[in-house]
Amino acid sequence: MSLPLIIGGLWVMAAAMTAMLPMRAQMGPGIALLIAAPILLVWIGLTDGWPWLAFGCFALASMFRNPLLYFARRVFGYRSPAPRKAAP
């Protein structure tokens, strides 16, 4: 197993731990993970090939689907729906 895949696994663990934080505490680590993801994916793609890169892209899209949809809507000029309130 290569170093980029090991670091990718650690990235996934960090994302899972960030998801367990309260919502107000997720912003900082989540942004850091979102910024680090493309760099890590390029590194994985260069060293291990496109199948691992595709797997990483699917994992990224799965974990960050809501922020990615929000930013895509903003880029294309669509209004983003208001966040739903959690049930008490």
N, C-alpha and C positions, 0 to 999 in steps of 0.2 A: 504494500500500500504506500502511496506517495505522500509526501508532506502536504501538498495542497488538499488532498482528500481528507487527511487527518484534521487539518485546520477547518475544512468545510464541515466536518462532523462536530467540531467544537463550536462553530458558528451556529449550527442547528441547536446544540444544547443551550447556547446563550440565548437564542431566540425563544426556546421553550421556557427558560427561566424568566425572560422578560415578559412573556405572556402571562406568567403567574403573578406578576406585580399588580398592584392596584392601577386602574386606568390612568390616574394622574401621574403616576411614576413611570409609565411606559414610554413617554415621549422621547426623553433623552437617549436611553439605550436603543429604542426602536429606530430613531433617525441614524444613530451610529451604525447599527446593523444594516440599514438600508443603503447607506453610503458605501459600506465595506463590501456589500454583496457583488456589485459589478466587477470590482477589482479581483475578488476571489474567484468569480466565475471565469473571468478571462484567464487567470492563472491556471485554473483547473482545465480549461479548454486547451490551452497551449501544451500542458504537460501530459494530460491523460486522454485527450481526444474528445470528439464531439458527442459520443453517447453520454459521457459523464457530464459534459456541459449541458446537454438537454435535460438530464435528470436534475441538475442543479437549478436550471431555469424553471422547471415545473415545481420544484420545492419552493423556490422563491415566490413564484406566482401564487402558490397555495397559501403560504404563510402571510404574505403581504397583499392579499387580493383587495381588501378594502382601501388601504392607502393608495395602491396603484390605480384602482378605478377612480378614486377621487382626483388624483393628479392627471389622469388621462382625460377626465371630463373637463377639468380646468384648462388643459392645454387646447382642447378642441372647442372650447367656448360653451360647453353645456353647463347648466346649473346642477350642482350636486345636491342631492336630497339631504334634508336635515337628519342628523343622527337620531335613531330611535332611543327612547328612554328605556332603561332596564326596568323589569318588573320588580316591585318591592318585595 
